Amino acid sequence: MGLRQLVIDAWSWLNYKPVMAEAGRPGSRAFPELAKTWVPPHELRRLAAYKVLASYDNNQAGQLAAAGGDASALERRELGDAAKLVDTALGYLLGSEQTITVEGADHADEETPQPGAVEAAAVQDRLRKWADKELLTFRIQQAERAAVLLGDSVMVLAWNPAKQRPTLRVYDPGFFFPQWGDEDEDFPSRVHLAWELPADDEAGLKARVRRVTYELGPIAEGVGGEDVEGGGSTAGIRTYPWEPGRASNVTCYLTDAEWLLEDLKNGETLDQLPMDKAAYRVRPDGTELNRLDLMIDFVPVVHIANTIPDGGEHWGRSILARVLQALDELAATDSDSSAASATTGTPIIGLAGARLPVDRATGKPQELQVKAGAVWQLGETGRMDALDTSPQLAELRARVDHLLERIAANSRVTAAGLGTLDATEVPSGYALKLALGPLDALVGMMRLAREHKYRLLFKMVQRLYQAGRGEGWSSGETLPARLAWAPHTPTDRAAVLEEVVTAYGAGVLSLETAVTMLLEAGYPIKDASQEVARIRAKAEEEAAARVEEAASRRRKPDGEGDREMGEGVTEQDTGRASGSVGG
């Protein structure tokens, strides 16, 4: 490869694959969908990378290589190692559960709650109810598996008037085409979601491409928009409910249209499709989706990257990226092991001086077969030699173990994380914690890459509720909400409990912090604020019972009280007397 042909970008870890040269080439059998005229040329490497990674996940990497011209790749044996690595990393990323938390909500049940705590608790409760209705946990599983496998994932929000809530949908990142401008650093002002629709002869539909576009732009003169709760609007100017004191001239437009593939010419790529040949979709209420004003000042699309992108980049990196060649080596070793096991189980045998049986029909010697119960007649000088390939098979199996250890180490999932570490090799829990150190760092990095994206998602949900005048949502600043992840590895719950009891008893931890530590350690606490309220209520009941018991003693008749006091004095005197005698 010449120096001018060397490409170093977000997908350069795939340069070693000859099949990548097929991306965008007319007549390509490996990537026929990338030869379409509407696909932007600068997106070809990214889309090709997604397909290569998906083939590894489905044990079809050999088939893809064969389609690219490597006929021997069809004999490749793939045993699910790539999918296992993806699913294992996904499990550690997600933990046992995810919880929506709003800052300050835990202090709403205090006797004198902090300012804004009650409002934060109300927003937290409404967001959690929305999450239950929208199956957020299921959507997160969908989005995050695509992000871990492909490096990227896309979530799209939309206000549903019939359900009176924002709906959430997960898209394949191969459908996502952001249009980055010179001033767009973190969030593009224009986003396309596009995919091809195949022809349907029975329905009389031709092959076409569908494009959904979200675009920020100035509010059209004379439109201004409807009045919103907590604000108003004039021509070209609008006051949004989440910023009641600030006027804005920006809104988001939605366009949903289709084009026949036969109508597209060379050069008419995704961002340059002829609008005069577009067929616009229509909502159930009859509204044409042609630059429909969504009455919001943001693009309701969230792009999730699996890793923190490098400077100047926007795309994440797959968990398989750095170990893809090792997975190829593993597949090749598995193929060799399969061939070696065949000759070990059914060895190659050489015979000398054997009397071969003759086929009565043809008169020719019959071919000998190695099978149970076979009897071969040998002459006086006859000899039988068997080819022993078991040493080679043992070496191949040892190489498989070596490659698995290399993959575990270089992916940072670790052998302990993959479950291939022998428990007898771990001398102590501290040693196990050290062995899991790279996995802890990997999960921390992956969660950090998603932290602000889920904050953005929940901010959009709140603002869509405000724009749609959802029940219980009023004008005002959007409260910061985040997604809290459960621990990704088992914790020593007994040690955490002892630490919490000691620290809380010494007064160096608040009750809220103590309950939060127990929640993070895996104790079955669904809501920290409710648990704190129950603990305090129980403490108040016990205190009231002690006060009542003391008051009832004071209300007893004088004789009973004197008699009790007399008995107590007598016992004390007796004790003193006994002590004197003993002395």
MOKA-V755492 format. One record per run of one state. SS is the DSSP state (H for helix, E for strand, C for the rest). FROM is the first residue (numbers start at 1). LEN is the number of residues. Records with the same first field share a line. If there is no record, write none. Layout:
SS->FROM-LEN, FROM-LEN
This chain:
C->1-2, 6-6, 15-3, 23-9, 36-5, 58-3, 68-3, 76-5, 95-3, 103-2, 108-9, 134-2, 151-1, 161-4, 172-1, 180-10, 198-2, 201-4, 206-2, 219-14, 235-2, 240-1, 244-3, 249-1, 264-6, 273-2, 278-1, 281-1, 283-5, 289-3, 294-7, 306-15, 346-3, 356-2, 359-6, 366-11, 387-3, 412-3, 419-4, 426-3, 436-1, 468-13, 486-7, 506-5, 521-7, 555-3, 583-1
H->3-3, 12-3, 18-5, 32-4, 41-17, 61-7, 71-5, 81-14, 105-3, 117-17, 136-15, 173-3, 241-3, 261-3, 270-3, 275-3, 321-25, 390-22, 415-4, 423-3, 429-7, 437-31, 493-13, 511-10, 528-27, 558-25
E->98-5, 152-9, 165-7, 176-4, 190-8, 200-1, 205-1, 208-11, 233-2, 237-3, 247-2, 250-11, 279-2, 282-1, 288-1, 292-2, 301-5, 349-7, 358-1, 365-1, 377-10, 481-5
